[in-house]
Amino acid sequence: MSVQEDPVQREIHQDWANREYIEVITSSIKKIADFLNSFDMSCRSRLATLNEKLTALERRIEYIEARVSLALRLTHVVHAPRAPLDSIKGYVSSSGRQASRRRQSLLPLYHSPVFLSSSVGI
């Protein structure tokens, strides 16, 4: 009987070894899948952040292009020589009140016949 138990025990040990091997492989596959899922989420998050930043930069570029275009149109409409730096220093400040006053002081320029005729296409 001990002769028959020996092959049976070997078969049982081999079966347990195979099960452990399968468990290791299954566990490794699960770890790889978890890593790939977390990597996918991380990449999507980073791409979304980059997309938001690019969109904001595109908006800023469009705004700056519009401002430059307006400034070029205004310089062509007014045909005024450039003022020396000393005369425009009063217009450069960080104060909100002074900026508001500057804008209000420039409003008559925008309503002048020269500006209106060129901006409306008269």
C-alpha positions as CSV (number, residue, x, y, z in Angstrom):
1,M,0.0,0.0,0.0
2,S,2.9,2.4,0.6
3,V,3.9,1.9,-3.0
4,Q,0.4,3.1,-4.2
5,E,0.4,6.1,-1.7
6,D,3.7,7.4,-3.0
7,P,2.4,8.1,-6.6
8,V,-0.8,9.5,-5.1
9,Q,1.1,11.8,-2.8
10,R,3.3,12.9,-5.7
11,E,0.2,13.7,-7.8
12,I,-1.3,15.7,-4.9
13,H,2.0,17.6,-4.4
14,Q,2.2,18.2,-8.2
15,D,-1.4,19.4,-8.2
16,W,-0.7,21.9,-5.3
17,A,2.4,23.1,-7.1
18,N,0.4,23.7,-10.2
19,R,-2.3,25.5,-8.3
20,E,0.3,27.8,-6.6
21,Y,1.8,28.5,-10.0
22,I,-1.6,29.4,-11.5
23,E,-2.3,31.6,-8.5
24,V,1.0,33.5,-8.9
25,I,0.3,34.0,-12.6
26,T,-3.3,35.1,-11.9
27,S,-2.1,37.5,-9.2
28,S,0.6,38.9,-11.6
29,I,-2.0,39.4,-14.3
30,K,-4.3,41.3,-11.9
31,K,-1.4,43.5,-10.8
32,I,-0.6,44.3,-14.4
33,A,-4.3,45.1,-15.1
34,D,-4.5,47.3,-12.0
35,F,-1.3,49.1,-13.1
36,L,-2.5,49.7,-16.6
37,N,-5.9,51.0,-15.4
38,S,-4.2,53.4,-13.0
39,F,-1.8,54.5,-15.7
40,D,-4.7,55.0,-18.1
41,M,-6.5,57.2,-15.5
42,S,-3.3,59.2,-14.8
43,C,-2.7,59.8,-18.5
44,R,-6.3,60.9,-19.1
45,S,-6.1,63.3,-16.1
46,R,-2.9,64.8,-17.3
47,L,-4.1,65.1,-20.9
48,A,-7.3,66.8,-19.6
49,T,-5.2,69.2,-17.6
50,L,-3.0,69.9,-20.6
51,N,-6.0,70.4,-22.8
52,E,-7.4,73.0,-20.3
53,K,-4.1,74.8,-20.3
54,L,-3.8,74.8,-24.1
55,T,-7.4,76.1,-24.3
56,A,-6.6,78.9,-21.9
57,L,-3.5,79.8,-23.9
58,E,-5.4,79.8,-27.2
59,R,-7.9,82.1,-25.7
60,R,-5.2,84.5,-24.5
61,I,-3.5,84.4,-27.9
62,E,-6.9,85.2,-29.6
63,Y,-7.4,88.1,-27.1
64,I,-3.9,89.5,-27.7
65,E,-4.3,89.2,-31.4
66,A,-7.6,91.1,-31.2
67,R,-5.9,93.8,-29.1
68,V,-3.0,94.1,-31.5
69,S,-5.3,94.2,-34.4
70,L,-7.4,97.0,-32.7
71,A,-4.2,98.9,-31.9
72,L,-3.0,98.7,-35.5
73,R,-6.4,99.9,-36.7
74,L,-6.4,102.7,-34.3
75,T,-2.8,103.8,-35.3
76,H,-3.8,103.7,-38.9
77,V,-7.0,105.7,-38.3
78,V,-5.5,108.4,-36.1
79,H,-2.2,108.7,-38.1
80,A,-0.7,110.4,-35.1
81,P,3.0,110.4,-34.5
82,R,4.2,108.4,-31.5
83,A,4.4,110.3,-28.3
84,P,7.7,110.4,-26.4
85,L,7.9,108.1,-23.4
86,D,7.9,111.0,-20.9
87,S,4.4,112.1,-22.1
88,I,2.8,108.6,-21.6
89,K,4.3,107.8,-18.2
90,G,1.2,109.3,-16.6
91,Y,-0.9,106.6,-18.4
92,V,1.0,103.7,-16.9
93,S,0.0,102.8,-13.4
94,S,-1.5,100.0,-11.4
95,S,-4.2,102.0,-9.9
96,G,-7.7,101.0,-10.9
97,R,-9.1,104.6,-10.6
98,Q,-6.3,106.0,-12.7
99,A,-6.9,103.3,-15.3
100,S,-10.6,104.2,-15.4
101,R,-9.8,107.9,-15.8
102,R,-7.5,107.1,-18.6
103,R,-10.1,105.0,-20.4
104,Q,-12.7,107.8,-19.9
105,S,-10.2,110.4,-21.2
106,L,-9.7,108.3,-24.3
107,L,-13.4,107.9,-25.1
108,P,-13.7,111.1,-27.1
109,L,-11.1,109.7,-29.4
110,Y,-13.2,106.6,-30.1
111,H,-16.2,108.7,-30.9
112,S,-14.4,111.1,-33.2
113,P,-15.6,111.2,-36.9
114,V,-12.2,109.8,-38.1
115,F,-12.6,106.7,-35.9
116,L,-16.3,106.2,-36.6
117,S,-15.9,106.6,-40.4
118,S,-13.1,104.0,-40.6
119,S,-14.7,101.5,-38.1
120,V,-18.1,101.6,-39.7
121,G,-16.8,101.6,-43.2
122,I,-18.2,105.0,-44.3
